[in-house]
Each structure stands twice: as structure tokens, then as C-alpha cells.
Amino acid sequence: MAQSFEEALAPNLYFDRNFNLDAAKILPGEYYVTGRDMVLVTVLGSCVAACIRDPERKVGGMNHFMLPDSNGDPHNPYSASARYGTYAMEILVNQLIKLGARKSSLEAKVFGGGRVMKAMSLTNVGERNAEFVLDYLRVEGIRLVAQDLLDVFPRKVYYFPDSGRALIRRLRTVNNDTIMVREKEYSKRLAKSSVEGDVDLF
């Protein structure tokens, strides 16, 4: 049975009247893990969200990340890009395990990696994000049960960790440039930051 506490790096908590559930809005670089019946929400452009849960223990979470640009080979496990992606995924997996999940029971749904910004499409950011998350899950032995990756549309994702249900809305028309601005700012932060600290690999 999942413990009743949760750990998070997502300060945007609110009550979603449509689903009659507590909700957490996940922005670029954030994650949220919970053992409660709630909804996790994010909007993706070039970024990718991994939704991972242990269906037996009803513990699940979501992250939202982008690989920083790398001058080296993005497939090189020692590149800053790959290390950052691994770090983002390991934080989510480690927090799930802290709440009682078993790695052998984890299942994943992954979304995003759209080619929605011209500047980022030139460096194939969306494609690299999508390829990275699929490779990570394969290498770590985490079962992939659903995906909606690539294409040219932003996506709004609603994920229910308790049941594993995911609702995807492809945003064919975006009324403002909030997604693009948010991801550009996130990309600039990544370029200035470095991955520090140890990452526990299981």
C-alpha cells in the first residue's frame, strides 16, 4: 500500500473542477509524484513528459524535460545532454521508489517531442527528446504502454496516476505563444546550468 505522503518539485497545485480532483500543473524542469487520486497536467511543445506508475501500489508521477543542446554526440552517455536527460528521469523513478513503487512493476506513457518551434526544429530537439526517452525506458527495463510523440502540434496532457489513464489534447491552434516562450526560457536556463550531484542508477 502506498504511503500517504508525497514528494514534489511542482508548486502549481489547484483543484480541477472538471475532474473534481486535486491537480498539479507540471512546468518545464518540474516533476510530481503521488500516491493520491489526483490529476497531473502539463502542456508540451518540444519537451517530453514521462508518466510512470506502479499499477499494483497505485503510485505514479510525471516529469517534463528537454535535453539541452549538446555540441557533442547526443547519443554519447557522457555528453551533458544525455546526462541531463538521465538525471531528469532518475529523479522521477527514485521518488516513485521512495513512495513504495517497485522498479520491476513500473509502466510508462510518454508524450511530446513536437516540432513546434522553428529555432528548435533546426537542432532536432523534439526528435532527440523523443528518442532519448524511448531509449532510456528500453535500457532501464521499464515497460512502455503508450506513446504520442513527434508531429508538429503542442499537446496538453492529463495524467491520472491512480488509474494510469491519460488524456491527450493536440493543440492545433494555439492562441498565444506561452508554450514557445516557456520552452525558450527553459532552454536558455539549461544552456547556463550544469548537471551536478550523483544520480542513483538501479
C-alpha positions in Angstrom: 0.0 0.0 0.0 1.3 3.4 -1.0 2.3 5.8 1.8 0.1 8.9 2.2 2.9 11.5 1.8 4.3 12.7 -1.5 7.4 14.5 -2.8 7.3 17.1 -5.5 9.0 19.8 -7.4 5.9 21.4 -8.8 4.5 24.3 -6.8 1.4 24.8 -9.0 -1.3 23.0 -7.1 -5.0 23.6 -7.6 -8.4 22.0 -7.6 -9.7 20.9 -11.1 -13.4 21.4 -11.2 -13.8 19.4 -14.5 -12.4 16.2 -12.9 -13.4 17.1 -9.3 -9.8 16.3 -8.3 -6.8 18.0 -6.8 -4.3 18.7 -9.6 -0.7 19.6 -10.1 0.5 21.6 -13.1 3.9 20.5 -14.2 6.1 23.1 -15.9 9.4 22.6 -17.8 12.0 21.1 -15.5 9.5 20.0 -12.9 8.1 16.7 -11.7 5.4 15.4 -9.3 5.0 12.1 -7.6 1.9 11.0 -5.6 0.1 8.1 -4.1 -3.2 10.0 -4.1 -6.1 10.0 -6.6 -5.4 13.3 -8.5 -4.6 14.6 -11.9 -1.2 15.8 -13.2 -1.3 18.3 -16.1 1.2 19.7 -18.5 1.5 21.4 -21.9 4.3 20.2 -24.2 5.9 21.6 -27.3 9.4 20.2 -28.0 9.7 18.9 -24.4 8.8 15.4 -23.4 6.7 14.2 -20.4 7.2 10.7 -19.0 4.2 9.4 -17.0 5.4 6.5 -14.9 3.4 4.4 -12.3 3.4 1.2 -10.3 -0.1 -0.1 -11.0 0.0 -2.5 -8.1 0.9 0.1 -5.5 -1.1 3.0 -7.1 1.9 5.3 -7.0 2.7 7.4 -10.1 4.2 10.6 -11.3 5.1 12.9 -14.3 8.1 14.8 -15.3 8.6 17.5 -18.0 12.0 17.9 -19.5 14.1 18.8 -22.5 17.6 17.8 -23.5 19.9 20.8 -23.6 21.7 21.4 -26.8 25.0 19.5 -27.0 27.9 20.2 -29.2 28.9 16.5 -28.9 27.2 13.3 -29.9 23.7 13.3 -28.2 24.0 9.5 -28.0 27.2 9.7 -26.1 26.2 8.7 -22.5 28.8 11.1 -21.1 27.5 14.1 -23.0 25.8 16.9 -21.0 22.7 16.2 -23.0 22.4 12.6 -22.1 23.4 13.1 -18.5 20.7 15.7 -18.1 18.0 13.5 -19.5 19.1 10.6 -17.4 19.1 12.8 -14.3 15.6 14.1 -15.1 14.3 10.5 -15.5 16.1 9.1 -12.4 14.7 11.8 -10.2 11.2 10.7 -11.1 12.0 7.0 -10.8 13.8 7.5 -7.5 10.9 9.4 -6.0 8.4 6.7 -7.1 10.6 4.1 -5.3 10.7 6.3 -2.2 6.9 6.2 -2.1 6.8 2.4 -2.3 6.9 1.6 -6.0 8.9 -1.3 -7.3 11.0 -0.7 -10.3 10.2 -4.1 -11.8 6.5 -3.1 -11.8 6.8 0.3 -13.4 4.9 1.1 -16.6 5.3 4.3 -18.7 3.4 6.5 -21.1 5.4 9.2 -22.9 4.3 12.3 -24.8 5.6 15.3 -26.6 8.7 16.0 -28.7 6.7 18.1 -31.3 8.4 20.2 -33.9 6.6 23.4 -32.8 9.4 26.0 -32.8 11.4 26.8 -35.8 14.6 27.5 -33.9 14.5 24.2 -32.0 13.4 22.2 -35.1 16.8 23.1 -36.7 18.6 21.2 -33.9 16.0 18.4 -33.8 15.3 19.0 -30.1 11.9 17.3 -30.2 13.2 14.3 -32.1 16.2 14.0 -29.7 13.9 14.2 -26.7 11.6 11.5 -28.0 14.4 9.2 -29.0 16.1 9.7 -25.6 13.0 8.8 -23.5 12.3 5.7 -25.5 16.0 4.5 -25.3 16.0 5.3 -21.5 12.9 3.1 -20.9 14.3 0.3 -23.0 17.7 0.3 -21.3 16.1 0.5 -17.8 13.6 -2.2 -18.5 10.5 0.0 -17.8 7.5 -1.2 -19.8 6.2 1.3 -22.3 2.4 1.0 -22.6 1.5 4.1 -24.6 3.1 7.0 -26.5 2.2 10.0 -28.5 5.4 11.6 -29.8 6.7 13.9 -32.6 4.5 15.5 -35.2 4.1 19.3 -35.3 1.5 20.0 -32.6 1.8 21.1 -29.0 -0.1 18.8 -26.6 -2.0 19.2 -23.3 -1.6 16.1 -21.2 -3.9 15.0 -18.3 -2.5 12.0 -16.4 -4.2 10.1 -13.6 -1.5 8.2 -11.6 -4.1 6.2 -9.6 -5.6 4.6 -12.7 -2.9 5.2 -15.3 -5.4 6.9 -17.6 -4.0 9.6 -19.9 -6.0 12.2 -21.9 -4.2 14.0 -24.7 -5.4 17.1 -26.4 -3.5 18.1 -29.5 -3.5 21.9 -29.7 -3.9 22.5 -33.4 -4.4 26.2 -32.8 -2.5 28.0 -30.0 -4.0 31.4 -29.2 -0.8 32.7 -27.6 2.9 32.0 -27.6 3.0 30.9 -23.9 4.3 27.4 -24.7 7.0 28.7 -27.0 8.1 31.4 -24.6 8.2 29.0 -21.7 10.3 26.4 -23.6 12.7 29.1 -25.0 13.3 30.3 -21.4 13.7 26.8 -20.2 16.2 26.1 -23.0 18.2 29.2 -22.0 18.3 28.1 -18.4 19.6 24.6 -19.4 22.4 26.2 -21.5 23.6 28.1 -18.5 23.3 25.2 -16.0 25.2 22.0 -15.5 24.3 18.7 -14.1 25.7 18.3 -10.6 25.5 15.7 -8.0 25.2 11.9 -8.2 22.5 10.0 -9.9 21.5 6.7 -8.5 21.1 4.1 -11.2 19.2 0.9 -10.3 
